[in-house]
Amino acid sequence: MSEMPFVDNLGLELMTLPVVSLLLIYMTARAYLQRKSEDFRRVKNVLSEGAAPLLGLGLVIIVLALWGEATWTLPGSYNILFNDAYLLLGLTITVFSASLLFGKGVTTSGVLAAISGLITIWYGLNGYWLGLTKEPLALLGMYGLFGLASIAGYPVTRILDKWVKAVSPEAEVPARQGIVQPNPAITRATSQVPSISVGVSAGWLLRNQIVVMGIFWVLIIAAGLLSGYVAFNTIPAHLASPP
């Protein structure tokens, strides 16, 4: 039985990381600008537009990760170190993109992102402690930043869900036509009844959208820059002397 050939895809894998960062920043920043102008329909269009290339990239990442896991022939545990976290990244952005394209909520994919982020940080810490790769500090920084960005992605997905599900004032007018308005006296009476708020977290997120989005952008920009630096320094060495 012939073995599957090993192909060194590490350079390509590294190059996809800053591309993922760039696409996420571009689509979320554009969506935020449209949200500020209260153009909710445009927000949804912007996110769907960005989800299409992200979905394609996520599928490519999954294929590359599975290929690396199955065909790695070099000594050591680098297939585990590199491709386990890489596979989680591909799975996360694929689920996130598909959820946007199919008009589903993305909060659950945010939970997946947060869990994947914790796992990625743990992989990076162990790779650093074991002294794997020639630049363990860069490895730790890259895994740590992508992991933290993934964790920060959870509150971001909750905000995105609110944006997508929001209805513009113009769209509300037809919906209100023909509906019997409640009695003002009843409305005042019911408003005085004490109630327990279960949406404090969601309210805080909506009031501090720029803070939440800003933290995510800073982390994903830093992760993209560091992964780009590692990629551009790795590719020449792999081209000159492939493993």
N, C-alpha and C positions, 0 to 999 in steps of 0.2 A: 504494500500500500504506500503510495507516494505521499510525502509530507507537503503541506501547504507552503509555498515559498514565502520567505520573510522579505518584506519591503519596508525600508526605513521611511516612515511617514511622520516622524517626529517634527521635522521642520514645518510641514503643512499643518499639523495639529497646533503647533505654537502660533502660527500665523492666523489661525481662525479665532484665537482668543481676543486680540485687539479688534478684530472685525465684529465679533459679538458685542464687545463693549461699545464700539462706535454706533452700531445699529440701535442698541438699547437707549443710549443717550439721545440719539437723533429723534427716535420715535416718541420717547417720553417727554422730551423737551418741547417738541412740536405740539404734542397733546396738551401739555400744560399751558402753552401760549393760547391755544384755541379755547381752553377751559376759562382762562382769564377774560376772554371776550364773550363768554357765555354761549359759544357756538357748540352746543352739545353734539349735534349731528356731525359736525366736522371733526370733533374729538374722536368719535367712533370710526370715522373714515380714515383718519390718520393712523389710529392704532391698527386697523385692519390692513392698511397699506404696508405698515412696517412689519406686521406679523408674517406676511407672505415670504419675504427673503429670510426672515428668522427661522421659519419652518424648514425651508430648504437647507439652511445651514445646520440646523439641529439634526436633521436626518443624516447629513454628511458626517457630522461629528459622531453620531451613534455608530455608523458603519465603520469609520476609522477606529473608534475605540474597540469595537468587537473584533475587528481585524487584528489590531495590535495585541489584544488579549490572547487571541487564538494562535498567532504565528510568531510571537516573540521567541527568539532562539538564543539571545545573548545571556551570559551568566548574570545572576542577581535577580532582584525582585522588581526591576524597573517597569515591567509590564503592569504590575499591580499598582505601583506608585503613580505612573503616568496615566494609565488608561481607566482605572477605577473611577477616579474623580472626573476624568474627561467624559466618561460614559454618563455619569450623573448630570453633568452640565448639558450634554446633548439631550438627555431625556427631559430635563427641566424646561429648556427653551422650546423643545418640540411640543410638550404638553401646553405650555403657556401660549404659544403661537396658535396651535390648533383650537384652543379654547376661545381665543379672540376671533378667529376666522369663522368658527361655527356659532358665534354669538352666545357663548356660554360664559359663566362667571370665571374669573381668573384667581379668586382668592385661594382655592384649593391648590392650584399650581404654585401659589406663593408659599403655602405650607410645605410643599415638596421642595421648593427652593431653599427654605430655611433649614430643613432637615439635611438636604444635600450640602448646604454651606457648613453646617457643623461637622459633617463627615469629612469634607474637604480640608477644613482646618486641622482636624485630627490627623489626616494623612500627611499634611505639610509639617506638622510638629514632629511626627515620627520620622519622616524623611530627614528633617534637620538634625534630630537627636542621633540618628544612625549615620549621619555624614554622607548621605547619598547625593550624587551629582557633584560636579566640580565647584558649583556655587550654591552651597546649602542655604546661605542667607537669602539669595534671590529666590530660591525655591520656597522658603518659608514665607517671604513677602508676597509672592505671587499666589500661593495657596491661601494665605491668610486674608489677603485683600479680596480675592474672588469669593472666599467663604463668607466674609463679613458683608460683602455686597449682596450675596444671595440671601443672607439673613435679613438684611435691610429691604430686600425685595418683597418680603411678606406684607409689611404695611403699605408698600407702594401698590401692590396688587389690590389691596382693599380700597385704596383711593381710586385706582383705575376703574374698579367695579362701580363705584359711586358715579364716576364721570359717565361711563357708558350707559348706565341705567337712568341717568338724569334725563328729565324731559324739559325741553326749552319752553319758555312762556308761550311762544306762538303755537306750539304743538298742544298745549294744554287747553287752548280756547275751544277747539271743536269738541274735545272730550267733555267739556263742561256743559255744552249746550244740551238742553233737554233734560238735565239732571235737576231734580227737585232739591232746592237748597234747604238745609236744616233750619229749624226754628232757632233764632238768636238766643232766646231765653234758655232753651235746652243746652245750647252750645256753651253759654256762660256757666251754667250749673255744672256741667260735666267737666269743664276746665278747672273747676275749683276742687275736684276730687283728687286727693293725693295719689300719686302714681310713682311706681318704681322705675327708674330709667335703666334700661339694659343696653343703651347705645352710647355710654360715656366714652368708650375707647374710639368708636367710630366718629363721635362728635369731636374729640380731641384731634383725630387725624385730619378731619376736614378743616378745622380751624388752623391747623399748623401744616398745611399741605406743602408749603415752600420749604419748611424745615425738613420734613420727611424726605421730600424729593431731593433736596440739596444734599443731605447725608448720602443718599443712594448715588447721586451723580458724582460726588467727590470720591467715593469708594470705587465705583466702576471706572472712573477716569484713571485713578491711580493704578488699578489692576490692569487696565488696558495698556497704559504706558509701560509698566514694568514687564508685562508679558511681551509687548512689542520689543522692548530692549533685549530680553532674553532670546526672542526669536531671531532678531537681526544679528545677534552674536553667535547663535547656534547654527544657523543655516550655512554660512561659509565653511565652518568646520565639517559639517556633514557632507557638503558637496565635495570638499577636497579629500576627505577620507571617510567614506560611508562605513558604518559599523557592520 
